[in-house]
Amino acid sequence: MSIINSFFIALSMYSRIPVPRVDWEKENMRYAMCFFPMIGVVIGAVMYLAGWLLDKTSVGGLFRGVVFTLIPIMITGGIHMDGFMDTMDALGSWGDREKKLEILKDSHAGAFAILGMGCYLMWSMAVWSELPAEVLRVCCVSFVLSRALSGFSVVTFPAARNSGLLKMFQDGAQKKVVRITMCLYVAAAVIMMAVMNARAMTGAVTGVMIAFLYYIVVSRKQFGGVTGDLAGFFLETAELAMFTGILVTCIGR
């Protein structure tokens, strides 16, 4: 039953999908991170269904862009966007490491958070409004890839502090099993993308690797490790980088 409970913990933590209540005991936390990318499967399925429905209508690109931008936020409840906004505030402060970590814990949204979110949403809507329908399946798989890499970082990179939700997941996880599982997710996602559209896959993989390298540099140099907010920041930037990469590789095709 611990595997099923781990699945419920992952869904309750990282999405708004209703699941039975489960105690966050150590036994139930061991494999919770293994199911994190499954939320990407749900998002991808809903996105694909939305795309199919929109193709039956005569709506314009802007409407499509708004719908595709909002679906992930609605399913996740904005938990990763919250991390993105907190990180933007911390980076915008230009303070020392301790100051940045304090800002990450602050529940208030500052100017840099609002500006960052606004720019992110506008860029996302713009990209989604221009992406051709034939690359939608690759974009849907991207939600699995971003979560697999985020989950890998949680159990591999050092934590920036000795407390917090990310540290609890790190301490409770079977790290070796989670790492292997995340690598399998990554491999499966990339292979599926290549089969669907090799050109779009190249754009997606290029974008996510740039985002991942940036995440490594920023987390180590600016914060001394990763936090839950930084993991959310990476996930959001990785997805936007993948969609942008797909769009760039498909322009003029």
Backbone bond lengths (Angstrom), bond angles and torsions (degrees), N, CA, C in turn:
res aa  C-N    CA-C-N  psi(-1)  N-CA   C-N-CA  omega(-1)  CA-C   N-CA-C  phi
1 M - - - 1.463 - - 1.520 112.71 -
2 S 1.336 117.82 -19.71 1.462 119.77 -177.78 1.521 111.72 -64.05
3 I 1.348 117.91 -31.61 1.459 121.47 178.41 1.525 109.79 -65.78
4 I 1.330 116.10 -45.99 1.461 120.10 179.04 1.525 110.02 -63.67
5 N 1.323 116.65 -41.85 1.468 120.22 178.85 1.522 110.93 -63.53
6 S 1.330 116.97 -37.72 1.469 120.82 176.96 1.520 110.56 -62.62
7 F 1.320 116.05 -39.07 1.466 121.46 177.54 1.524 110.82 -62.71
8 F 1.332 116.49 -43.59 1.463 120.63 179.58 1.525 111.28 -66.48
9 I 1.329 117.11 -37.59 1.468 120.72 178.63 1.526 110.25 -63.37
10 A 1.334 117.43 -43.67 1.461 121.05 179.94 1.522 110.86 -61.46
11 L 1.326 116.69 -44.47 1.463 119.71 -178.71 1.519 111.62 -68.87
12 S 1.332 117.53 -39.26 1.464 119.74 -178.60 1.519 111.86 -71.12
13 M 1.345 116.84 -30.72 1.456 120.67 -178.50 1.526 112.04 -79.00
14 Y 1.324 116.72 -42.84 1.459 120.45 -169.57 1.525 114.22 -109.29
15 S 1.331 117.84 12.26 1.455 119.90 177.37 1.517 109.82 -154.95
16 R 1.322 114.21 172.83 1.463 121.62 174.50 1.522 111.22 -100.22
17 I 1.300 117.28 13.47 1.458 121.49 179.45 1.530 108.82 -69.57
18 P 1.328 118.22 123.65 1.469 119.83 -178.13 1.528 112.04 -68.85
19 V 1.328 116.04 127.84 1.467 122.33 178.87 1.523 108.97 -138.44
20 P 1.335 117.84 161.10 1.465 119.92 176.53 1.528 110.96 -60.45
21 R 1.310 115.80 148.15 1.461 120.61 179.55 1.524 110.44 -73.35
22 V 1.332 115.33 134.95 1.467 121.44 -178.35 1.520 108.66 -131.66
23 D 1.326 116.96 139.61 1.463 121.38 176.81 1.527 109.85 -70.36
24 W 1.327 115.61 136.10 1.462 120.52 -179.99 1.521 109.90 -83.24
25 E 1.308 115.90 63.97 1.454 121.70 177.78 1.526 109.69 -88.29
26 K 1.325 115.56 161.45 1.459 120.38 -176.49 1.516 111.62 -58.04
27 E 1.324 117.09 -40.41 1.457 120.91 -179.27 1.528 111.32 -62.90
28 N 1.316 116.09 -37.05 1.465 120.36 -179.18 1.521 112.93 -79.28
29 M 1.333 116.94 -17.67 1.460 120.85 -177.28 1.530 112.76 -87.36
30 R 1.321 117.54 -12.34 1.464 120.95 -169.62 1.524 113.20 -58.25
31 Y 1.310 116.61 -41.30 1.462 119.85 -174.71 1.529 112.84 -117.94
32 A 1.325 116.86 14.66 1.463 119.91 -177.10 1.527 112.01 -58.86
33 M 1.329 116.57 -42.21 1.458 119.59 -177.66 1.527 112.58 -65.53
34 C 1.327 117.16 -23.40 1.462 120.39 178.64 1.528 112.01 -61.79
35 F 1.323 116.37 -24.87 1.459 120.70 -176.63 1.529 112.81 -98.57
36 F 1.324 116.62 0.62 1.464 120.04 179.31 1.529 112.36 -56.22
37 P 1.357 119.60 -46.30 1.472 118.93 179.82 1.523 114.20 -65.13
38 M 1.338 118.02 -17.25 1.463 119.42 178.46 1.531 111.27 -64.00
39 I 1.317 116.79 -26.38 1.462 119.82 175.29 1.523 109.30 -66.17
40 G 1.324 116.08 -33.90 1.460 120.13 174.29 1.520 111.94 -63.96
41 V 1.339 116.36 -33.70 1.467 120.33 176.15 1.525 110.02 -63.34
42 V 1.338 115.98 -43.73 1.467 120.65 179.23 1.526 110.46 -62.81
43 I 1.333 116.09 -46.60 1.472 119.86 179.91 1.520 110.33 -60.93
44 G 1.334 116.37 -45.17 1.451 120.27 -179.98 1.520 112.41 -60.48
45 A 1.330 116.43 -40.15 1.464 120.42 179.74 1.527 111.17 -65.38
46 V 1.334 116.23 -42.60 1.463 120.32 179.44 1.524 110.07 -66.87
47 M 1.325 116.67 -40.25 1.465 120.25 178.36 1.527 111.05 -62.26
48 Y 1.335 116.10 -41.88 1.461 119.55 -179.58 1.526 110.88 -65.49
49 L 1.331 115.73 -41.38 1.463 120.05 177.57 1.526 110.83 -63.22
50 A 1.341 116.22 -42.12 1.465 120.24 178.38 1.522 110.63 -62.53
51 G 1.325 116.51 -41.41 1.459 119.81 178.37 1.514 111.91 -63.19
52 W 1.331 116.35 -40.33 1.465 120.45 178.56 1.528 110.85 -63.24
53 L 1.335 115.92 -41.81 1.465 120.10 179.78 1.528 111.22 -67.98
54 L 1.338 116.36 -41.44 1.460 119.83 -179.81 1.523 111.89 -65.38
55 D 1.330 116.21 -31.53 1.467 119.50 178.06 1.523 111.76 -65.84
56 K 1.332 116.00 -20.82 1.469 120.08 179.36 1.533 111.94 -83.23
57 T 1.324 116.30 -6.47 1.460 121.01 -177.76 1.523 109.97 -112.41
58 S 1.309 115.91 -178.08 1.475 120.66 179.58 1.530 111.10 -115.02
59 V 1.342 117.41 28.15 1.460 120.30 -178.75 1.523 109.91 -68.94
60 G 1.324 115.33 156.99 1.449 120.77 -178.65 1.517 113.34 -86.19
61 G 1.329 115.19 177.43 1.450 120.88 -177.04 1.515 113.80 -64.63
62 L 1.331 117.50 -35.77 1.457 120.34 -179.26 1.528 110.77 -63.36
63 F 1.314 116.20 -43.06 1.463 119.70 179.10 1.524 110.63 -62.04
64 R 1.313 117.05 -43.44 1.466 121.47 177.54 1.524 110.30 -60.83
65 G 1.330 115.95 -41.72 1.457 119.66 179.97 1.509 112.80 -61.84
66 V 1.317 116.50 -41.25 1.463 120.76 178.50 1.521 110.77 -65.68
67 V 1.335 116.85 -45.33 1.468 120.51 -179.00 1.525 110.96 -60.64
68 F 1.331 117.18 -48.10 1.464 120.53 -177.77 1.527 112.46 -69.18
69 T 1.315 116.93 -27.08 1.464 120.12 176.78 1.517 111.45 -73.56
70 L 1.333 116.75 -37.36 1.463 120.82 -174.70 1.520 114.28 -81.87
71 I 1.311 118.39 -28.66 1.471 120.33 -175.94 1.531 112.78 -56.32
72 P 1.340 120.18 -50.65 1.474 118.83 179.49 1.529 112.83 -61.13
73 I 1.322 116.74 -37.24 1.467 120.19 -179.86 1.526 110.40 -66.67
74 M 1.325 116.82 -39.69 1.455 120.36 -179.86 1.524 111.53 -67.32
75 I 1.320 117.98 -39.17 1.469 121.14 -178.64 1.523 111.25 -72.52
76 T 1.323 117.15 -38.94 1.468 120.30 -177.61 1.527 112.91 -87.29
77 G 1.328 116.87 -12.99 1.454 119.41 -176.22 1.516 113.04 76.11
78 G 1.333 116.90 10.59 1.462 120.76 178.16 1.516 115.03 78.96
79 I 1.339 118.03 14.48 1.467 120.01 -176.11 1.528 111.64 -62.06
80 H 1.321 117.46 -38.47 1.467 119.95 -179.25 1.525 111.41 -77.34
81 M 1.322 116.91 -33.07 1.454 120.16 174.96 1.518 110.62 -64.75
82 D 1.323 116.90 -34.68 1.464 121.10 175.53 1.528 110.25 -60.28
83 G 1.330 116.71 -43.66 1.466 119.99 177.10 1.511 112.17 -65.07
84 F 1.322 116.28 -38.33 1.457 120.74 176.91 1.525 110.75 -60.60
85 M 1.325 116.49 -46.01 1.464 120.95 -177.87 1.530 111.37 -66.29
86 D 1.336 116.65 -43.19 1.466 119.27 178.29 1.521 111.16 -61.42
87 T 1.325 116.42 -40.46 1.464 120.41 -179.80 1.519 111.17 -67.20
88 M 1.330 117.12 -38.77 1.460 119.91 177.06 1.526 110.96 -61.52
89 D 1.320 116.83 -40.41 1.464 120.40 176.57 1.526 110.94 -62.81
90 A 1.331 116.13 -44.09 1.465 120.39 -178.39 1.526 111.28 -64.67
91 L 1.322 116.77 -46.18 1.462 120.12 179.99 1.520 111.40 -66.64
92 G 1.320 117.03 -34.58 1.459 121.03 -179.80 1.508 113.92 -73.09
93 S 1.328 117.28 -15.19 1.469 120.48 -178.97 1.525 112.80 -74.16
94 W 1.347 116.31 -26.06 1.462 121.78 -175.61 1.534 111.78 56.65
95 G 1.332 116.94 26.37 1.454 120.76 177.61 1.511 111.69 -85.16
96 D 1.330 116.58 -179.18 1.462 119.64 177.29 1.531 109.28 -76.38
97 R 1.327 116.59 -179.27 1.462 121.52 -175.02 1.518 112.12 -59.33
98 E 1.314 117.16 -45.78 1.466 120.38 -178.69 1.521 111.46 -64.69
99 K 1.323 116.24 -37.70 1.463 120.16 177.81 1.531 110.67 -63.40
100 K 1.319 116.15 -43.02 1.466 120.26 179.70 1.530 110.65 -63.43
101 L 1.316 116.91 -41.65 1.463 119.80 -179.89 1.526 111.25 -66.55
102 E 1.322 116.76 -34.30 1.466 120.50 176.37 1.523 110.90 -65.45
103 I 1.327 116.10 -40.28 1.465 120.29 179.68 1.529 110.14 -64.58
104 L 1.335 117.41 -36.67 1.466 120.37 178.81 1.529 111.42 -61.12
105 K 1.313 116.89 -31.08 1.470 120.51 -179.36 1.523 112.91 -84.21
106 D 1.334 116.61 -12.66 1.463 120.82 -178.60 1.523 110.15 -74.28
107 S 1.312 117.01 127.58 1.464 121.23 -177.56 1.527 113.07 -79.02
108 H 1.327 117.56 -10.07 1.465 120.62 -179.51 1.533 110.78 -84.55
109 A 1.316 116.33 144.85 1.462 121.86 177.91 1.513 109.56 -94.95
110 G 1.326 115.91 125.27 1.455 120.91 179.38 1.519 111.82 -93.41
111 A 1.318 114.81 -175.01 1.472 120.73 -176.60 1.523 111.96 -61.94
112 F 1.337 116.92 -41.50 1.463 119.56 -177.38 1.527 110.96 -68.29
113 A 1.323 116.94 -31.98 1.463 120.36 176.94 1.523 110.67 -65.25
114 I 1.329 116.69 -46.00 1.462 121.03 -179.12 1.524 111.08 -65.81
115 L 1.327 115.94 -44.72 1.464 119.63 178.59 1.532 111.10 -62.73
116 G 1.325 115.49 -43.87 1.455 120.03 -179.98 1.520 111.91 -62.37
117 M 1.323 116.92 -44.72 1.459 120.62 179.26 1.529 110.75 -63.57
118 G 1.338 116.80 -43.45 1.454 120.20 179.62 1.515 112.00 -59.96
119 C 1.328 115.92 -46.75 1.466 120.08 179.27 1.527 110.97 -64.01
120 Y 1.322 115.99 -40.69 1.469 120.52 179.91 1.521 110.89 -60.88
121 L 1.333 116.89 -49.53 1.462 120.89 -177.02 1.528 111.61 -64.71
122 M 1.329 116.71 -40.06 1.460 119.31 178.92 1.532 110.81 -65.55
123 W 1.319 116.41 -43.08 1.471 119.65 179.38 1.527 110.59 -64.73
124 S 1.328 115.84 -40.98 1.463 120.00 178.75 1.526 111.36 -61.75
125 M 1.324 116.63 -46.47 1.467 119.85 179.42 1.522 111.00 -62.60
126 A 1.329 116.51 -39.42 1.460 120.37 179.85 1.527 111.07 -63.85
127 V 1.332 116.48 -44.98 1.470 120.45 -179.07 1.521 110.96 -65.43
128 W 1.342 116.22 -47.76 1.461 119.66 -178.75 1.531 112.07 -63.34
129 S 1.309 116.93 -32.21 1.467 119.45 -179.66 1.518 112.10 -71.28
130 E 1.345 117.55 -18.37 1.461 121.60 -177.67 1.526 113.45 -105.26
131 L 1.330 117.94 -15.96 1.464 120.05 -177.77 1.531 110.77 -66.83
132 P 1.320 117.55 131.16 1.473 119.91 179.15 1.527 111.34 -71.13
133 A 1.311 115.46 152.97 1.468 120.82 -175.75 1.523 112.55 -61.43
134 E 1.326 117.96 -28.86 1.466 119.81 -174.98 1.528 113.91 -71.27
135 V 1.329 117.92 -12.60 1.469 119.61 178.27 1.532 112.00 -103.03
136 L 1.321 117.45 6.27 1.466 120.27 -177.26 1.521 111.72 -60.46
137 R 1.327 117.16 -39.63 1.468 119.50 -178.86 1.530 111.43 -62.58
138 V 1.326 116.63 -39.31 1.464 120.15 177.40 1.526 110.27 -64.22
139 C 1.330 116.29 -41.41 1.468 120.70 177.90 1.525 110.84 -62.10
140 C 1.323 116.80 -38.31 1.464 120.26 -179.91 1.525 111.21 -63.97
141 V 1.316 117.15 -39.74 1.466 121.06 178.77 1.529 110.86 -68.79
142 S 1.325 116.68 -24.51 1.470 120.93 -179.46 1.523 112.18 -58.76
143 F 1.319 117.33 -30.20 1.459 120.30 -179.58 1.530 111.73 -67.32
144 V 1.303 116.96 -26.08 1.468 120.99 175.15 1.523 109.79 -77.00
145 L 1.325 116.36 -44.04 1.467 121.05 -178.18 1.524 111.66 -61.41
146 S 1.320 117.70 -44.06 1.473 120.69 -178.72 1.527 110.68 -63.41
147 R 1.328 117.55 -39.41 1.469 120.85 -179.22 1.526 112.15 -73.59
148 A 1.324 116.21 -33.13 1.460 119.27 177.13 1.529 110.85 -64.67
149 L 1.326 117.08 -43.64 1.464 120.61 179.03 1.527 111.13 -69.64
150 S 1.329 117.02 -37.62 1.463 120.15 176.95 1.525 110.34 -64.07
151 G 1.337 116.87 -44.51 1.454 120.42 178.10 1.518 112.35 -63.58
152 F 1.325 116.93 -38.30 1.469 121.35 176.74 1.522 110.65 -60.51
153 S 1.327 116.35 -42.58 1.467 119.94 -178.66 1.525 111.62 -66.12
154 V 1.336 116.92 -35.60 1.462 120.79 -177.95 1.523 111.61 -61.78
155 V 1.338 117.15 -38.87 1.471 119.80 -177.13 1.526 112.40 -97.14
156 T 1.329 117.52 3.00 1.472 120.32 -177.58 1.520 112.56 -117.71
157 F 1.320 118.17 -43.99 1.458 121.48 -177.96 1.522 110.38 -79.20
158 P 1.328 117.32 150.53 1.467 119.82 176.99 1.523 111.69 -68.17
159 A 1.317 115.46 147.09 1.467 120.25 178.63 1.523 109.76 -78.12
160 A 1.323 116.55 144.49 1.461 121.21 -179.22 1.521 111.89 -73.19
161 R 1.326 117.45 -24.35 1.458 121.25 177.94 1.522 109.83 -144.24
162 N 1.314 115.95 163.96 1.460 122.01 -174.07 1.523 113.70 -90.33
163 S 1.307 117.11 17.38 1.453 120.97 177.85 1.518 108.46 -147.60
164 G 1.306 116.66 173.47 1.450 120.76 179.19 1.518 111.87 108.97
165 L 1.316 115.32 171.32 1.457 121.56 -174.96 1.524 112.02 -66.00
166 L 1.337 117.44 -41.49 1.461 119.66 179.99 1.517 110.71 -62.79
167 K 1.329 117.52 -41.73 1.451 121.16 178.94 1.526 110.86 -62.68
168 M 1.331 116.43 -36.62 1.454 120.15 178.25 1.527 110.74 -65.23
169 F 1.339 116.61 -40.92 1.455 119.99 177.45 1.530 110.45 -67.19
170 Q 1.327 117.18 -38.89 1.463 120.08 178.02 1.521 111.79 -61.93
171 D 1.307 116.37 -47.40 1.460 120.82 -176.22 1.524 112.08 -68.49
172 G 1.336 116.51 -31.66 1.453 119.46 -177.26 1.512 114.39 -88.35
173 A 1.326 117.59 -12.59 1.468 120.82 -173.55 1.521 112.30 -84.07
174 Q 1.321 115.21 148.84 1.462 121.98 167.25 1.524 106.18 -82.82
175 K 1.331 115.73 90.67 1.457 120.66 -165.81 1.524 113.68 -60.16
176 K 1.312 117.43 -41.73 1.463 119.44 -178.48 1.523 110.68 -63.84
177 V 1.324 116.57 -43.59 1.466 120.63 179.50 1.527 110.36 -63.93
178 V 1.331 116.38 -42.49 1.461 120.21 -179.49 1.519 110.71 -64.31
179 R 1.328 117.40 -43.24 1.471 120.41 179.29 1.522 111.11 -59.11
180 I 1.321 116.20 -48.42 1.463 120.37 -179.73 1.529 110.42 -61.11
181 T 1.327 115.72 -43.49 1.468 120.19 -179.96 1.521 111.22 -62.45
182 M 1.344 117.19 -42.91 1.453 120.40 179.19 1.533 111.48 -63.83
183 C 1.332 116.81 -38.75 1.466 120.19 178.21 1.523 110.88 -64.62
184 L 1.326 116.86 -37.11 1.462 120.66 177.41 1.531 110.74 -66.02
185 Y 1.324 115.85 -41.01 1.468 119.62 175.53 1.526 110.72 -59.59
186 V 1.339 116.36 -45.96 1.465 120.91 -179.07 1.525 110.31 -59.81
187 A 1.338 115.84 -48.81 1.465 120.18 -179.10 1.522 111.16 -60.84
188 A 1.326 116.05 -44.87 1.470 119.99 -179.35 1.523 111.45 -63.50
189 A 1.336 116.49 -41.57 1.465 120.53 -179.39 1.524 111.31 -64.35
190 V 1.330 116.76 -45.54 1.472 120.28 -178.58 1.521 110.83 -65.27
191 I 1.332 117.00 -41.52 1.469 120.24 178.87 1.529 110.78 -63.11
192 M 1.333 116.23 -43.63 1.465 119.63 178.59 1.526 110.83 -61.51
193 M 1.325 116.78 -42.20 1.463 120.17 178.29 1.527 111.15 -61.45
194 A 1.323 115.55 -43.40 1.465 119.67 -178.14 1.516 111.32 -63.31
195 V 1.324 116.79 -38.83 1.462 120.99 178.95 1.535 110.55 -67.85
196 M 1.329 115.74 -39.69 1.468 120.21 -178.52 1.523 112.62 -69.89
197 N 1.344 115.26 -47.68 1.464 120.33 -177.03 1.527 108.09 -165.77
198 A 1.317 116.55 99.83 1.461 121.05 -174.15 1.524 112.56 -61.86
199 R 1.317 115.81 -36.60 1.466 119.25 -179.38 1.523 110.68 -66.39
200 A 1.335 117.04 -45.53 1.462 120.97 178.23 1.521 110.93 -65.20
201 M 1.327 117.15 -36.22 1.464 120.82 177.09 1.521 111.15 -60.13
202 T 1.314 116.52 -40.73 1.472 120.39 178.91 1.524 110.60 -60.23
203 G 1.320 116.49 -43.56 1.459 120.08 178.62 1.508 112.18 -64.84
204 A 1.337 116.14 -41.54 1.464 120.36 -179.29 1.526 111.46 -65.95
205 V 1.317 117.04 -46.65 1.466 120.90 -178.52 1.530 110.80 -65.90
206 T 1.320 117.36 -39.95 1.465 120.21 177.14 1.520 110.30 -61.44
207 G 1.320 116.73 -45.35 1.458 120.52 179.95 1.517 112.93 -63.14
208 V 1.330 117.39 -45.00 1.463 119.72 -176.31 1.529 111.18 -70.39
209 M 1.326 118.36 -32.64 1.463 119.87 178.89 1.531 111.01 -70.93
210 I 1.329 117.34 -36.92 1.467 119.77 174.90 1.516 110.11 -62.17
211 A 1.334 116.23 -44.64 1.461 120.77 178.96 1.525 111.30 -64.04
212 F 1.326 117.14 -38.85 1.464 120.91 -178.86 1.529 111.12 -67.46
213 L 1.317 117.20 -42.35 1.464 120.56 178.15 1.528 110.62 -64.50
214 Y 1.329 116.39 -40.87 1.466 120.05 177.16 1.524 110.70 -62.43
215 Y 1.303 116.59 -41.22 1.468 123.35 177.74 1.534 110.84 -59.42
216 I 1.325 116.89 -43.88 1.471 121.04 179.56 1.521 110.46 -62.45
217 V 1.324 116.24 -47.75 1.467 120.66 -177.41 1.528 110.89 -63.96
218 V 1.327 117.14 -48.39 1.462 121.28 -177.34 1.528 111.56 -65.07
219 S 1.322 117.61 -45.15 1.464 120.10 -177.46 1.523 111.62 -64.15
220 R 1.314 117.28 -37.97 1.468 119.95 -178.05 1.526 112.22 -78.37
221 K 1.323 116.52 -47.26 1.459 119.64 -174.71 1.527 112.96 -78.13
222 Q 1.323 117.07 -38.31 1.454 120.66 -174.31 1.533 113.20 -91.24
223 F 1.358 117.18 -30.01 1.463 119.52 -173.56 1.529 114.36 -124.77
224 G 1.305 118.35 -10.36 1.456 120.76 179.66 1.513 113.91 75.44
225 G 1.320 117.72 17.94 1.454 122.12 -178.67 1.514 110.26 150.03
226 V 1.321 115.52 -172.93 1.467 119.84 -177.72 1.523 111.07 -103.53
227 T 1.298 115.16 156.37 1.463 123.23 172.73 1.531 107.34 -133.85
228 G 1.322 116.35 173.05 1.453 119.32 176.22 1.509 112.19 -61.02
229 D 1.331 116.77 -38.09 1.462 120.41 178.57 1.525 111.52 -64.32
230 L 1.325 116.50 -41.11 1.462 120.07 179.68 1.524 111.38 -67.47
231 A 1.328 116.74 -36.22 1.463 119.99 176.51 1.527 110.41 -63.93
232 G 1.334 116.32 -39.50 1.459 120.26 175.82 1.512 111.84 -66.98
233 F 1.328 116.53 -39.54 1.467 121.78 176.50 1.516 110.62 -58.64
234 F 1.339 115.89 -45.48 1.463 119.16 178.94 1.524 111.02 -62.32
235 L 1.328 116.93 -45.19 1.459 119.98 -177.12 1.528 111.12 -58.38
236 E 1.323 115.96 -45.42 1.466 119.59 -179.32 1.525 111.76 -66.02
237 T 1.315 116.90 -45.73 1.463 119.59 -179.13 1.531 111.07 -68.25
238 A 1.330 116.37 -34.86 1.466 119.77 179.51 1.518 110.92 -64.00
239 E 1.331 116.44 -43.64 1.463 119.15 -179.03 1.521 111.26 -66.12
240 L 1.320 117.21 -42.89 1.457 119.57 178.81 1.527 110.71 -65.55
241 A 1.339 116.69 -37.08 1.462 120.41 178.19 1.528 110.97 -66.51
242 M 1.325 117.16 -38.63 1.466 120.21 178.09 1.519 111.93 -65.52
243 F 1.329 116.45 -45.53 1.465 119.54 -179.07 1.532 110.70 -65.23
244 T 1.328 115.85 -37.71 1.464 119.53 177.33 1.516 110.70 -66.58
245 G 1.332 116.06 -42.27 1.460 120.54 177.91 1.524 112.03 -61.18
246 I 1.339 115.82 -40.84 1.466 119.96 178.21 1.526 109.91 -63.48
247 L 1.334 116.40 -43.43 1.458 120.59 -179.78 1.520 111.13 -62.26
248 V 1.332 116.62 -44.39 1.476 120.54 -179.16 1.526 111.20 -61.69
249 T 1.318 116.64 -41.87 1.486 119.66 -178.04 1.518 111.77 -72.19
250 C 1.316 116.68 -19.50 1.471 119.84 -177.87 1.522 113.33 -98.50
251 I 1.342 117.22 -8.97 1.466 120.17 -179.77 1.526 110.05 -65.88
252 G 1.315 114.55 131.03 1.456 119.49 177.72 1.500 115.18 77.23
253 R 1.337 116.32 7.21 1.463 118.58 -178.86 1.517 110.80 -72.38
